[in-house]
Amino acid sequence: MRLLGEFERLDVGCAFKKGTPLAPAFQAAVNGLKKDGAYDRILEKWGAADSAIEESRISPPEIR
């Protein structure tokens, strides 16, 4: 499989059962990847840097 490029920016998310302790743990993990630069390196490798998020958020208001 080979990524040919991004057709259009697409925000994606991960769904967890409301109230699960997994959601904040996942958020912390993604924000940790952002902090150490791994997140941006991964997106750059796959040609998806334009879809980067500033930070992981739980239930951002613009998604409701």
mmCIF file of the N, C-alpha and C atoms, coordinates in Angstrom:
data_MODEL
# 
_entry.id   MODEL 
# 
loop_
_atom_site.group_PDB 
_atom_site.id 
_atom_site.type_symbol 
_atom_site.label_atom_id 
_atom_site.label_alt_id 
_atom_site.label_comp_id 
_atom_site.label_asym_id 
_atom_site.label_entity_id 
_atom_site.label_seq_id 
_atom_site.pdbx_PDB_ins_code 
_atom_site.Cartn_x 
_atom_site.Cartn_y 
_atom_site.Cartn_z 
_atom_site.occupancy 
_atom_site.B_iso_or_equiv 
_atom_site.pdbx_formal_charge 
_atom_site.auth_seq_id 
_atom_site.auth_comp_id 
_atom_site.auth_asym_id 
_atom_site.auth_atom_id 
_atom_site.pdbx_PDB_model_num 
ATOM 1   N N  . MET A 1 1  ? 0.842   -1.156 0.000  1.00 0.00 ? 1  MET A N  1 
ATOM 2   C CA . MET A 1 1  ? 0.000   0.000  0.000  1.00 0.00 ? 1  MET A CA 1 
ATOM 3   C C  . MET A 1 1  ? 0.901   1.236  0.000  1.00 0.00 ? 1  MET A C  1 
ATOM 4   N N  . ARG A 1 2  ? 0.483   2.253  -0.721 1.00 0.00 ? 2  ARG A N  1 
ATOM 5   C CA . ARG A 1 2  ? 1.257   3.485  -0.789 1.00 0.00 ? 2  ARG A CA 1 
ATOM 6   C C  . ARG A 1 2  ? 0.306   4.680  -0.715 1.00 0.00 ? 2  ARG A C  1 
ATOM 7   N N  . LEU A 1 3  ? 0.597   5.598  0.187  1.00 0.00 ? 3  LEU A N  1 
ATOM 8   C CA . LEU A 1 3  ? -0.209  6.809  0.304  1.00 0.00 ? 3  LEU A CA 1 
ATOM 9   C C  . LEU A 1 3  ? 0.164   7.742  -0.834 1.00 0.00 ? 3  LEU A C  1 
ATOM 10  N N  . LEU A 1 4  ? -0.816  8.131  -1.613 1.00 0.00 ? 4  LEU A N  1 
ATOM 11  C CA . LEU A 1 4  ? -0.557  8.971  -2.773 1.00 0.00 ? 4  LEU A CA 1 
ATOM 12  C C  . LEU A 1 4  ? -0.679  10.451 -2.467 1.00 0.00 ? 4  LEU A C  1 
ATOM 13  N N  . GLY A 1 5  ? -1.197  10.772 -1.333 1.00 0.00 ? 5  GLY A N  1 
ATOM 14  C CA . GLY A 1 5  ? -1.352  12.171 -0.965 1.00 0.00 ? 5  GLY A CA 1 
ATOM 15  C C  . GLY A 1 5  ? -2.726  12.405 -0.385 1.00 0.00 ? 5  GLY A C  1 
ATOM 16  N N  . GLU A 1 6  ? -2.901  13.605 0.088  1.00 0.00 ? 6  GLU A N  1 
ATOM 17  C CA . GLU A 1 6  ? -4.150  13.961 0.726  1.00 0.00 ? 6  GLU A CA 1 
ATOM 18  C C  . GLU A 1 6  ? -5.059  14.657 -0.274 1.00 0.00 ? 6  GLU A C  1 
ATOM 19  N N  . PHE A 1 7  ? -6.253  14.150 -0.438 1.00 0.00 ? 7  PHE A N  1 
ATOM 20  C CA . PHE A 1 7  ? -7.209  14.773 -1.347 1.00 0.00 ? 7  PHE A CA 1 
ATOM 21  C C  . PHE A 1 7  ? -7.777  16.038 -0.716 1.00 0.00 ? 7  PHE A C  1 
ATOM 22  N N  . GLU A 1 8  ? -8.118  15.937 0.527  1.00 0.00 ? 8  GLU A N  1 
ATOM 23  C CA . GLU A 1 8  ? -8.738  17.038 1.245  1.00 0.00 ? 8  GLU A CA 1 
ATOM 24  C C  . GLU A 1 8  ? -8.518  16.817 2.729  1.00 0.00 ? 8  GLU A C  1 
ATOM 25  N N  . ARG A 1 9  ? -8.331  17.899 3.491  1.00 0.00 ? 9  ARG A N  1 
ATOM 26  C CA . ARG A 1 9  ? -8.160  17.755 4.933  1.00 0.00 ? 9  ARG A CA 1 
ATOM 27  C C  . ARG A 1 9  ? -9.408  17.128 5.521  1.00 0.00 ? 9  ARG A C  1 
ATOM 28  N N  . LEU A 1 10 ? -9.185  16.169 6.393  1.00 0.00 ? 10 LEU A N  1 
ATOM 29  C CA . LEU A 1 10 ? -10.300 15.490 7.035  1.00 0.00 ? 10 LEU A CA 1 
ATOM 30  C C  . LEU A 1 10 ? -9.970  15.296 8.501  1.00 0.00 ? 10 LEU A C  1 
ATOM 31  N N  . ASP A 1 11 ? -10.695 15.991 9.345  1.00 0.00 ? 11 ASP A N  1 
ATOM 32  C CA . ASP A 1 11 ? -10.504 15.797 10.774 1.00 0.00 ? 11 ASP A CA 1 
ATOM 33  C C  . ASP A 1 11 ? -11.125 14.468 11.168 1.00 0.00 ? 11 ASP A C  1 
ATOM 34  N N  . VAL A 1 12 ? -10.401 13.731 11.954 1.00 0.00 ? 12 VAL A N  1 
ATOM 35  C CA . VAL A 1 12 ? -10.894 12.439 12.419 1.00 0.00 ? 12 VAL A CA 1 
ATOM 36  C C  . VAL A 1 12 ? -10.811 12.403 13.934 1.00 0.00 ? 12 VAL A C  1 
ATOM 37  N N  . GLY A 1 13 ? -11.492 11.466 14.506 1.00 0.00 ? 13 GLY A N  1 
ATOM 38  C CA . GLY A 1 13 ? -11.472 11.334 15.954 1.00 0.00 ? 13 GLY A CA 1 
ATOM 39  C C  . GLY A 1 13 ? -11.608 9.887  16.350 1.00 0.00 ? 13 GLY A C  1 
ATOM 40  N N  . CYS A 1 14 ? -11.463 9.646  17.605 1.00 0.00 ? 14 CYS A N  1 
ATOM 41  C CA . CYS A 1 14 ? -11.650 8.311  18.167 1.00 0.00 ? 14 CYS A CA 1 
ATOM 42  C C  . CYS A 1 14 ? -12.815 8.392  19.146 1.00 0.00 ? 14 CYS A C  1 
ATOM 43  N N  . ALA A 1 15 ? -13.691 7.425  19.074 1.00 0.00 ? 15 ALA A N  1 
ATOM 44  C CA . ALA A 1 15 ? -14.869 7.424  19.942 1.00 0.00 ? 15 ALA A CA 1 
ATOM 45  C C  . ALA A 1 15 ? -14.664 6.453  21.099 1.00 0.00 ? 15 ALA A C  1 
ATOM 46  N N  . PHE A 1 16 ? -15.028 6.908  22.258 1.00 0.00 ? 16 PHE A N  1 
ATOM 47  C CA . PHE A 1 16 ? -14.980 6.098  23.468 1.00 0.00 ? 16 PHE A CA 1 
ATOM 48  C C  . PHE A 1 16 ? -16.308 6.234  24.193 1.00 0.00 ? 16 PHE A C  1 
ATOM 49  N N  . LYS A 1 17 ? -16.667 5.232  24.956 1.00 0.00 ? 17 LYS A N  1 
ATOM 50  C CA . LYS A 1 17 ? -17.886 5.285  25.753 1.00 0.00 ? 17 LYS A CA 1 
ATOM 51  C C  . LYS A 1 17 ? -17.791 6.458  26.722 1.00 0.00 ? 17 LYS A C  1 
ATOM 52  N N  . LYS A 1 18 ? -18.860 7.225  26.829 1.00 0.00 ? 18 LYS A N  1 
ATOM 53  C CA . LYS A 1 18 ? -18.878 8.394  27.704 1.00 0.00 ? 18 LYS A CA 1 
ATOM 54  C C  . LYS A 1 18 ? -18.493 7.996  29.126 1.00 0.00 ? 18 LYS A C  1 
ATOM 55  N N  . GLY A 1 19 ? -17.564 8.753  29.691 1.00 0.00 ? 19 GLY A N  1 
ATOM 56  C CA . GLY A 1 19 ? -17.147 8.518  31.066 1.00 0.00 ? 19 GLY A CA 1 
ATOM 57  C C  . GLY A 1 19 ? -16.021 7.511  31.244 1.00 0.00 ? 19 GLY A C  1 
ATOM 58  N N  . THR A 1 20 ? -15.573 6.884  30.161 1.00 0.00 ? 20 THR A N  1 
ATOM 59  C CA . THR A 1 20 ? -14.514 5.891  30.285 1.00 0.00 ? 20 THR A CA 1 
ATOM 60  C C  . THR A 1 20 ? -13.186 6.565  30.629 1.00 0.00 ? 20 THR A C  1 
ATOM 61  N N  . PRO A 1 21 ? -12.375 5.949  31.482 1.00 0.00 ? 21 PRO A N  1 
ATOM 62  C CA . PRO A 1 21 ? -11.060 6.522  31.785 1.00 0.00 ? 21 PRO A CA 1 
ATOM 63  C C  . PRO A 1 21 ? -10.092 6.390  30.607 1.00 0.00 ? 21 PRO A C  1 
ATOM 64  N N  . LEU A 1 22 ? -10.477 5.640  29.596 1.00 0.00 ? 22 LEU A N  1 
ATOM 65  C CA . LEU A 1 22 ? -9.621  5.481  28.425 1.00 0.00 ? 22 LEU A CA 1 
ATOM 66  C C  . LEU A 1 22 ? -9.510  6.780  27.617 1.00 0.00 ? 22 LEU A C  1 
ATOM 67  N N  . ALA A 1 23 ? -10.576 7.574  27.577 1.00 0.00 ? 23 ALA A N  1 
ATOM 68  C CA . ALA A 1 23 ? -10.558 8.811  26.778 1.00 0.00 ? 23 ALA A CA 1 
ATOM 69  C C  . ALA A 1 23 ? -9.478  9.786  27.248 1.00 0.00 ? 23 ALA A C  1 
ATOM 70  N N  . PRO A 1 24 ? -9.418  10.138 28.538 1.00 0.00 ? 24 PRO A N  1 
ATOM 71  C CA . PRO A 1 24 ? -8.352  11.051 28.943 1.00 0.00 ? 24 PRO A CA 1 
ATOM 72  C C  . PRO A 1 24 ? -6.960  10.432 28.817 1.00 0.00 ? 24 PRO A C  1 
ATOM 73  N N  . ALA A 1 25 ? -6.853  9.124  28.956 1.00 0.00 ? 25 ALA A N  1 
ATOM 74  C CA . ALA A 1 25 ? -5.549  8.464  28.780 1.00 0.00 ? 25 ALA A CA 1 
ATOM 75  C C  . ALA A 1 25 ? -5.108  8.564  27.322 1.00 0.00 ? 25 ALA A C  1 
ATOM 76  N N  . PHE A 1 26 ? -6.042  8.355  26.396 1.00 0.00 ? 26 PHE A N  1 
ATOM 77  C CA . PHE A 1 26 ? -5.749  8.472  24.971 1.00 0.00 ? 26 PHE A CA 1 
ATOM 78  C C  . PHE A 1 26 ? -5.370  9.914  24.625 1.00 0.00 ? 26 PHE A C  1 
ATOM 79  N N  . GLN A 1 27 ? -6.123  10.856 25.166 1.00 0.00 ? 27 GLN A N  1 
ATOM 80  C CA . GLN A 1 27 ? -5.833  12.272 24.945 1.00 0.00 ? 27 GLN A CA 1 
ATOM 81  C C  . GLN A 1 27 ? -4.419  12.608 25.422 1.00 0.00 ? 27 GLN A C  1 
ATOM 82  N N  . ALA A 1 28 ? -4.059  12.136 26.603 1.00 0.00 ? 28 ALA A N  1 
ATOM 83  C CA . ALA A 1 28 ? -2.721  12.400 27.143 1.00 0.00 ? 28 ALA A CA 1 
ATOM 84  C C  . ALA A 1 28 ? -1.638  11.778 26.260 1.00 0.00 ? 28 ALA A C  1 
ATOM 85  N N  . ALA A 1 29 ? -1.912  10.589 25.732 1.00 0.00 ? 29 ALA A N  1 
ATOM 86  C CA . ALA A 1 29 ? -0.939  9.923  24.863 1.00 0.00 ? 29 ALA A CA 1 
ATOM 87  C C  . ALA A 1 29 ? -0.726  10.712 23.576 1.00 0.00 ? 29 ALA A C  1 
ATOM 88  N N  . VAL A 1 30 ? -1.805  11.158 22.956 1.00 0.00 ? 30 VAL A N  1 
ATOM 89  C CA . VAL A 1 30 ? -1.679  11.935 21.715 1.00 0.00 ? 30 VAL A CA 1 
ATOM 90  C C  . VAL A 1 30 ? -0.962  13.252 21.994 1.00 0.00 ? 30 VAL A C  1 
ATOM 91  N N  . ASN A 1 31 ? -1.331  13.922 23.085 1.00 0.00 ? 31 ASN A N  1 
ATOM 92  C CA . ASN A 1 31 ? -0.662  15.181 23.413 1.00 0.00 ? 31 ASN A CA 1 
ATOM 93  C C  . ASN A 1 31 ? 0.802   14.954 23.753 1.00 0.00 ? 31 ASN A C  1 
ATOM 94  N N  . GLY A 1 32 ? 1.144   13.793 24.312 1.00 0.00 ? 32 GLY A N  1 
ATOM 95  C CA . GLY A 1 32 ? 2.541   13.455 24.555 1.00 0.00 ? 32 GLY A CA 1 
ATOM 96  C C  . GLY A 1 32 ? 3.311   13.289 23.254 1.00 0.00 ? 32 GLY A C  1 
ATOM 97  N N  . LEU A 1 33 ? 2.671   12.656 22.273 1.00 0.00 ? 33 LEU A N  1 
ATOM 98  C CA . LEU A 1 33 ? 3.289   12.520 20.950 1.00 0.00 ? 33 LEU A CA 1 
ATOM 99  C C  . LEU A 1 33 ? 3.495   13.890 20.304 1.00 0.00 ? 33 LEU A C  1 
ATOM 100 N N  . LYS A 1 34 ? 2.530   14.787 20.506 1.00 0.00 ? 34 LYS A N  1 
ATOM 101 C CA . LYS A 1 34 ? 2.675   16.151 19.982 1.00 0.00 ? 34 LYS A CA 1 
ATOM 102 C C  . LYS A 1 34 ? 3.860   16.840 20.651 1.00 0.00 ? 34 LYS A C  1 
ATOM 103 N N  . LYS A 1 35 ? 3.944   16.711 21.963 1.00 0.00 ? 35 LYS A N  1 
ATOM 104 C CA . LYS A 1 35 ? 4.979   17.416 22.722 1.00 0.00 ? 35 LYS A CA 1 
ATOM 105 C C  . LYS A 1 35 ? 6.391   16.986 22.326 1.00 0.00 ? 35 LYS A C  1 
ATOM 106 N N  . ASP A 1 36 ? 6.582   15.683 22.116 1.00 0.00 ? 36 ASP A N  1 
ATOM 107 C CA . ASP A 1 36 ? 7.945   15.226 21.787 1.00 0.00 ? 36 ASP A CA 1 
ATOM 108 C C  . ASP A 1 36 ? 8.248   15.226 20.287 1.00 0.00 ? 36 ASP A C  1 
ATOM 109 N N  . GLY A 1 37 ? 7.268   15.631 19.474 1.00 0.00 ? 37 GLY A N  1 
ATOM 110 C CA . GLY A 1 37 ? 7.499   15.757 18.036 1.00 0.00 ? 37 GLY A CA 1 
ATOM 111 C C  . GLY A 1 37 ? 7.185   14.518 17.216 1.00 0.00 ? 37 GLY A C  1 
ATOM 112 N N  . ALA A 1 38 ? 6.892   13.393 17.868 1.00 0.00 ? 38 ALA A N  1 
ATOM 113 C CA . ALA A 1 38 ? 6.623   12.150 17.133 1.00 0.00 ? 38 ALA A CA 1 
ATOM 114 C C  . ALA A 1 38 ? 5.374   12.269 16.256 1.00 0.00 ? 38 ALA A C  1 
ATOM 115 N N  . TYR A 1 39 ? 4.353   12.929 16.761 1.00 0.00 ? 39 TYR A N  1 
ATOM 116 C CA . TYR A 1 39 ? 3.100   13.095 16.019 1.00 0.00 ? 39 TYR A CA 1 
ATOM 117 C C  . TYR A 1 39 ? 3.371   13.773 14.669 1.00 0.00 ? 39 TYR A C  1 
ATOM 118 N N  . ASP A 1 40 ? 4.100   14.878 14.707 1.00 0.00 ? 40 ASP A N  1 
ATOM 119 C CA . ASP A 1 40 ? 4.382   15.613 13.464 1.00 0.00 ? 40 ASP A CA 1 
ATOM 120 C C  . ASP A 1 40 ? 5.280   14.814 12.526 1.00 0.00 ? 40 ASP A C  1 
ATOM 121 N N  . ARG A 1 41 ? 6.230   14.072 13.074 1.00 0.00 ? 41 ARG A N  1 
ATOM 122 C CA . ARG A 1 41 ? 7.095   13.235 12.222 1.00 0.00 ? 41 ARG A CA 1 
ATOM 123 C C  . ARG A 1 41 ? 6.287   12.144 11.529 1.00 0.00 ? 41 ARG A C  1 
ATOM 124 N N  . ILE A 1 42 ? 5.336   11.564 12.233 1.00 0.00 ? 42 ILE A N  1 
ATOM 125 C CA . ILE A 1 42 ? 4.489   10.510 11.641 1.00 0.00 ? 42 ILE A CA 1 
ATOM 126 C C  . ILE A 1 42 ? 3.665   11.087 10.494 1.00 0.00 ? 42 ILE A C  1 
ATOM 127 N N  . LEU A 1 43 ? 3.005   12.221 10.744 1.00 0.00 ? 43 LEU A N  1 
ATOM 128 C CA . LEU A 1 43 ? 2.186   12.829 9.687  1.00 0.00 ? 43 LEU A CA 1 
ATOM 129 C C  . LEU A 1 43 ? 3.037   13.241 8.494  1.00 0.00 ? 43 LEU A C  1 
ATOM 130 N N  . GLU A 1 44 ? 4.212   13.768 8.757  1.00 0.00 ? 44 GLU A N  1 
ATOM 131 C CA . GLU A 1 44 ? 5.118   14.166 7.671  1.00 0.00 ? 44 GLU A CA 1 
ATOM 132 C C  . GLU A 1 44 ? 5.517   12.952 6.829  1.00 0.00 ? 44 GLU A C  1 
ATOM 133 N N  . LYS A 1 45 ? 5.842   11.854 7.506  1.00 0.00 ? 45 LYS A N  1 
ATOM 134 C CA . LYS A 1 45 ? 6.235   10.626 6.797  1.00 0.00 ? 45 LYS A CA 1 
ATOM 135 C C  . LYS A 1 45 ? 5.159   10.169 5.822  1.00 0.00 ? 45 LYS A C  1 
ATOM 136 N N  . TRP A 1 46 ? 3.897   10.297 6.234  1.00 0.00 ? 46 TRP A N  1 
ATOM 137 C CA . TRP A 1 46 ? 2.795   9.809  5.406  1.00 0.00 ? 46 TRP A CA 1 
ATOM 138 C C  . TRP A 1 46 ? 2.156   10.898 4.546  1.00 0.00 ? 46 TRP A C  1 
ATOM 139 N N  . GLY A 1 47 ? 2.774   12.071 4.501  1.00 0.00 ? 47 GLY A N  1 
ATOM 140 C CA . GLY A 1 47 ? 2.264   13.130 3.630  1.00 0.00 ? 47 GLY A CA 1 
ATOM 141 C C  . GLY A 1 47 ? 0.957   13.720 4.092  1.00 0.00 ? 47 GLY A C  1 
ATOM 142 N N  . ALA A 1 48 ? 0.703   13.684 5.389  1.00 0.00 ? 48 ALA A N  1 
ATOM 143 C CA . ALA A 1 48 ? -0.570  14.174 5.910  1.00 0.00 ? 48 ALA A CA 1 
ATOM 144 C C  . ALA A 1 48 ? -0.379  15.318 6.902  1.00 0.00 ? 48 ALA A C  1 
ATOM 145 N N  . ALA A 1 49 ? 0.723   16.039 6.793  1.00 0.00 ? 49 ALA A N  1 
ATOM 146 C CA . ALA A 1 49 ? 1.033   17.109 7.751  1.00 0.00 ? 49 ALA A CA 1 
ATOM 147 C C  . ALA A 1 49 ? -0.038  18.191 7.785  1.00 0.00 ? 49 ALA A C  1 
ATOM 148 N N  . ASP A 1 50 ? -0.724  18.419 6.676  1.00 0.00 ? 50 ASP A N  1 
ATOM 149 C CA . ASP A 1 50 ? -1.765  19.452 6.645  1.00 0.00 ? 50 ASP A CA 1 
ATOM 150 C C  . ASP A 1 50 ? -2.967  19.110 7.513  1.00 0.00 ? 50 ASP A C  1 
ATOM 151 N N  . SER A 1 51 ? -3.103  17.859 7.926  1.00 0.00 ? 51 SER A N  1 
ATOM 152 C CA . SER A 1 51 ? -4.221  17.452 8.768  1.00 0.00 ? 51 SER A CA 1 
ATOM 153 C C  . SER A 1 51 ? -3.871  17.435 10.252 1.00 0.00 ? 51 SER A C  1 
ATOM 154 N N  . ALA A 1 52 ? -2.717  17.962 10.602 1.00 0.00 ? 52 ALA A N  1 
ATOM 155 C CA . ALA A 1 52 ? -2.291  17.957 12.004 1.00 0.00 ? 52 ALA A CA 1 
ATOM 156 C C  . ALA A 1 52 ? -3.249  18.755 12.880 1.00 0.00 ? 52 ALA A C  1 
ATOM 157 N N  . ILE A 1 53 ? -3.408  18.308 14.103 1.00 0.00 ? 53 ILE A N  1 
ATOM 158 C CA . ILE A 1 53 ? -4.197  19.029 15.088 1.00 0.00 ? 53 ILE A CA 1 
ATOM 159 C C  . ILE A 1 53 ? -3.242  19.760 16.024 1.00 0.00 ? 53 ILE A C  1 
ATOM 160 N N  . GLU A 1 54 ? -3.729  20.812 16.644 1.00 0.00 ? 54 GLU A N  1 
ATOM 161 C CA . GLU A 1 54 ? -2.907  21.555 17.600 1.00 0.00 ? 54 GLU A CA 1 
ATOM 162 C C  . GLU A 1 54 ? -2.771  20.775 18.906 1.00 0.00 ? 54 GLU A C  1 
ATOM 163 N N  . GLU A 1 55 ? -3.857  20.180 19.348 1.00 0.00 ? 55 GLU A N  1 
ATOM 164 C CA . GLU A 1 55 ? -3.858  19.377 20.568 1.00 0.00 ? 55 GLU A CA 1 
ATOM 165 C C  . GLU A 1 55 ? -5.043  18.436 20.537 1.00 0.00 ? 55 GLU A C  1 
ATOM 166 N N  . SER A 1 56 ? -4.935  17.345 21.271 1.00 0.00 ? 56 SER A N  1 
ATOM 167 C CA . SER A 1 56 ? -6.031  16.395 21.392 1.00 0.00 ? 56 SER A CA 1 
ATOM 168 C C  . SER A 1 56 ? -7.016  16.949 22.428 1.00 0.00 ? 56 SER A C  1 
ATOM 169 N N  . ARG A 1 57 ? -8.303  16.936 22.059 1.00 0.00 ? 57 ARG A N  1 
ATOM 170 C CA . ARG A 1 57 ? -9.333  17.438 22.962 1.00 0.00 ? 57 ARG A CA 1 
ATOM 171 C C  . ARG A 1 57 ? -10.465 16.443 23.057 1.00 0.00 ? 57 ARG A C  1 
ATOM 172 N N  . ILE A 1 58 ? -11.081 16.399 24.202 1.00 0.00 ? 58 ILE A N  1 
ATOM 173 C CA . ILE A 1 58 ? -12.253 15.537 24.406 1.00 0.00 ? 58 ILE A CA 1 
ATOM 174 C C  . ILE A 1 58 ? -13.507 16.377 24.159 1.00 0.00 ? 58 ILE A C  1 
ATOM 175 N N  . SER A 1 59 ? -14.351 15.909 23.258 1.00 0.00 ? 59 SER A N  1 
ATOM 176 C CA . SER A 1 59 ? -15.598 16.582 22.889 1.00 0.00 ? 59 SER A CA 1 
ATOM 177 C C  . SER A 1 59 ? -15.418 18.062 22.583 1.00 0.00 ? 59 SER A C  1 
ATOM 178 N N  . PRO A 1 60 ? -14.600 18.380 21.564 1.00 0.00 ? 60 PRO A N  1 
ATOM 179 C CA . PRO A 1 60 ? -14.434 19.794 21.206 1.00 0.00 ? 60 PRO A CA 1 
ATOM 180 C C  . PRO A 1 60 ? -15.771 20.380 20.763 1.00 0.00 ? 60 PRO A C  1 
ATOM 181 N N  . PRO A 1 61 ? -16.073 21.618 21.146 1.00 0.00 ? 61 PRO A N  1 
ATOM 182 C CA . PRO A 1 61 ? -17.392 22.206 20.861 1.00 0.00 ? 61 PRO A CA 1 
ATOM 183 C C  . PRO A 1 61 ? -17.729 22.295 19.382 1.00 0.00 ? 61 PRO A C  1 
ATOM 184 N N  . GLU A 1 62 ? -16.738 22.460 18.505 1.00 0.00 ? 62 GLU A N  1 
ATOM 185 C CA . GLU A 1 62 ? -17.049 22.586 17.073 1.00 0.00 ? 62 GLU A CA 1 
ATOM 186 C C  . GLU A 1 62 ? -17.484 21.267 16.442 1.00 0.00 ? 62 GLU A C  1 
ATOM 187 N N  . ILE A 1 63 ? -17.350 20.152 17.146 1.00 0.00 ? 63 ILE A N  1 
ATOM 188 C CA . ILE A 1 63 ? -17.732 18.847 16.614 1.00 0.00 ? 63 ILE A CA 1 
ATOM 189 C C  . ILE A 1 63 ? -19.176 18.495 16.970 1.00 0.00 ? 63 ILE A C  1 
ATOM 190 N N  . ARG A 1 64 ? -19.758 19.133 17.914 1.00 0.00 ? 64 ARG A N  1 
ATOM 191 C CA . ARG A 1 64 ? -21.125 18.788 18.377 1.00 0.00 ? 64 ARG A CA 1 
ATOM 192 C C  . ARG A 1 64 ? -22.173 19.100 17.390 1.00 0.00 ? 64 ARG A C  1 
# 
